[in-house]
Amino acid sequence: MAIRLYDAVPSSNCDRVKIVLHEKGLAYETVRIDLGKGEQRKPEFLELNPYGKVPVIVDDGKVLFESCIINEYLDEKYPTPPLMPKDWWARGRVRVLIDYGLNYLHAQYWALRGELLKKEEEREPRLIEDTRQTLRDLLRYLEAEIGDKPYFMGELSLADIALVTRFFRMESYGVLPAPFLPRLGAWLRRMKERPSVRATL
Ligand SMILES: N[C@@H](CCC(=O)N[C@@H](CS)C(=O)NCC(=O)O)C(=O)O
């Protein structure tokens, strides 16, 4: 039975799971949740995910939510091609990089997003520019971390996949490209060329 994915469009959190499904060549069917209509708060959806958020997957009748947890599950259950390094420390690093790019940056990212979602006349241009700059400064850590490697851990891993959907948004919010983040720029171009990413984004 194909994996069922409850998704929404657009949703960078759902895209993160779709990229892993594509990388692994796994068949899946989607059930579209209309977030604008509040379908994620319906009792039948809350039974699947009490957080009231997509993505959710059902695999062999078993339910999972939270995109990064789903991705680790998919990688463990369907190990080809592997998307986590074998080394224990390197596995920890994958999780640290994901935490940095998604959680540590979240407040600034969310503030910028909130400002850009306002009507143009209600936006504060100074706040937008300052927040973009703060985010660029926070990204210096990831710039140093990727170094001259094609992917964060050398080979493609769940870190690249978790971060790329957030980076797409950052690009559309004007955070990237930045002259002092050339390696992240090159990594993003490399990620965009992957069939899994092209099929998803
Ligand atoms: N940490 C969650 C975040 C999921 C999330 O925020 N999903 C958004 C769509 S991208 C959502 O369902 N929002 C609906 C809502 O908050 O009401 C994950 O990684 O899966």
Ligand as a Chemical Component Dictionary entry (heavy atoms), coordinates in Angstrom:
data_LIG
# 
_chem_comp.id                   LIG 
_chem_comp.type                 NON-POLYMER 
_chem_comp.pdbx_formal_charge   0 
_chem_comp.three_letter_code    LIG 
# 
loop_
_chem_comp_atom.comp_id 
_chem_comp_atom.atom_id 
_chem_comp_atom.alt_atom_id 
_chem_comp_atom.type_symbol 
_chem_comp_atom.charge 
_chem_comp_atom.model_Cartn_x 
_chem_comp_atom.model_Cartn_y 
_chem_comp_atom.model_Cartn_z 
_chem_comp_atom.pdbx_ordinal 
LIG N1  N1  N 0 7.293  21.443 13.033 1  
LIG C1  C1  C 0 6.294  21.058 12.098 2  
LIG C2  C2  C 0 5.689  22.320 11.496 3  
LIG C3  C3  C 0 4.499  21.983 10.627 4  
LIG C4  C4  C 0 3.784  23.251 10.170 5  
LIG O1  O1  O 0 3.944  24.344 10.732 6  
LIG N2  N2  N 0 2.951  23.091 9.131  7  
LIG C5  C5  C 0 2.188  24.190 8.624  8  
LIG C6  C6  C 0 2.187  24.182 7.103  9  
LIG S1  S1  S 0 3.785  24.496 6.440  10 
LIG C7  C7  C 0 0.743  24.029 9.089  11 
LIG O2  O2  O 0 0.209  22.937 9.026  12 
LIG N3  N3  N 0 0.114  25.123 9.517  13 
LIG C8  C8  C 0 -1.260 25.106 9.865  14 
LIG C9  C9  C 0 -1.552 25.790 11.169 15 
LIG O3  O3  O 0 -0.590 26.103 11.915 16 
LIG O4  O4  O 0 -2.732 26.014 11.447 17 
LIG C10 C10 C 0 6.900  20.146 11.022 18 
LIG O5  O5  O 0 8.093  20.261 10.768 19 
LIG O6  O6  O 0 6.182  19.293 10.489 20 
# 
loop_
_chem_comp_bond.comp_id 
_chem_comp_bond.atom_id_1 
_chem_comp_bond.atom_id_2 
_chem_comp_bond.value_order 
_chem_comp_bond.pdbx_ordinal 
LIG N1  C1  SING 1  
LIG C1  C2  SING 2  
LIG C1  C10 SING 3  
LIG C2  C3  SING 4  
LIG C3  C4  SING 5  
LIG C4  O1  DOUB 6  
LIG C4  N2  SING 7  
LIG N2  C5  SING 8  
LIG C5  C6  SING 9  
LIG C5  C7  SING 10 
LIG C6  S1  SING 11 
LIG C7  O2  DOUB 12 
LIG C7  N3  SING 13 
LIG N3  C8  SING 14 
LIG C8  C9  SING 15 
LIG C9  O3  DOUB 16 
LIG C9  O4  SING 17 
LIG C10 O5  DOUB 18 
LIG C10 O6  SING 19 
# 
